[in-house]
Amino acid sequence: MFKFRSFFLIFILIFLLTACTQDSIIPKGKNDENIVVTADEKITFEIINKIKVPQEKVESIKDELLNAYEEIQNSIHTTYVPSERINVFLNEGNGVSWGLKSELQLYDIKENQYPLVHELTHSLLGYGNNFDKSRGYFTQEGFATYMADKYGENEAYTHKLMKYFIDSNKFIPISKLIDLNQDDAYFRPALTNQKEYTLQWMSYIHSASFITYLIDTYGLEEFEQLYNEEDLAKKIEEIYGKNISEIENDWLVSIKNSQTELTYEDKRKIRSFYTITSVTDQIDPEFFAKE
Ligand SMILES: [Zn+2]
């Protein structure tokens, strides 16, 4: 009796498994394997696997999206309402990744260097007015990099790199990075030569280090009031009770006191470190000059 019953149960189990497998093979228009919905059912991500990575990788990207979604939800809150559907493109090669309203364009997939947390932060919290440049780049890029440093896969060197810039006399004044008349040259150069790539990279690290300092020193709630705002110099003074040059000075002192120099091992781990920094002396000194 017992034997018969086990046999019967196994038979039912095999039947169910077969039924499930067959069910999932039936095409339903969109391939479910590439879709993931957040636990609160607010956002559906569809992964467009243009480079045909194995399904295993797609599954791990789905997990990364859900985890990043939770972390970003638990960070700051903005009035921006994200798109209910976000398409996540996995692209060939090492182009420039983007996080827009309803799409993430990710590169560097095979090298595991794709900036998923960074770009998703843009898509979920909003950027400018409908993803334009009307509110600059400083708080948005700084915060996206802060989130990636904290929750992304790769080791963060933001503050150590900042110390490296200060020690090499390649410090960009914050007043320039937040100036809407100058910030395109720093954050959105034409990228036609290495100097422009390097200046852009340095600008991102300056913004990330400064924003990280603000959050670690004063908290997320204060930063929430600054994110994606207009007239940052005035806002900073209102929120933090110090003007931009006072707070910039505090930050620089804190970096000098808390950070050690980049080691050879660090430089080896930071992607393209030597290529990027090989041209810093050729960048127009005007970009680093105090106003
Ligand atoms: Zn970005």
Residues whose N, C-alpha, C, O or C-beta is under 5 A from the ligand:
A	BS01	ZN	E141 A144
